[in-house]
Amino acid sequence: MRILIAAGGTGGHIYPALAVIANLRERVPDVELRW
C-alpha cells in the first residue's frame, strides 16, 4: 500500500500526521509512506 501524507509546516499539522504514520506502520507492515 502506498500513501502520500501532506501537512503544513507547523506543529499543529505535523504532529497529527506523524501520529497517523506511526499508527499505519503498526497496522500495515508493508505500507510505503511519502511526505
C-alpha positions in Angstrom: 0.0 0.0 0.0 1.3 3.4 -0.9 0.2 6.6 0.9 1.1 10.2 0.5 0.9 12.4 3.6 0.6 16.2 3.1 0.9 18.5 6.0 1.7 22.2 6.6 4.9 23.4 8.1 3.6 24.0 11.7 3.5 21.6 14.6 -0.3 21.7 14.5 -0.2 19.9 11.2 3.0 17.8 11.5 2.3 16.1 14.9 -1.1 14.7 13.8 0.5 13.5 10.6 3.3 11.7 12.5 0.7 10.0 14.7 -1.2 8.8 11.6 2.1 7.5 10.1 3.0 5.6 13.3 -0.4 4.0 13.5 -0.3 3.0 9.9 3.1 1.4 10.3 1.8 -0.7 13.2 -1.3 -1.9 11.3 0.1 -2.2 7.8 3.7 -3.6 7.8 4.3 -3.2 4.1 3.0 0.4 3.8 5.1 2.9 1.8 4.7 6.4 3.1 5.9 9.7 1.5 5.8 13.3 2.6 
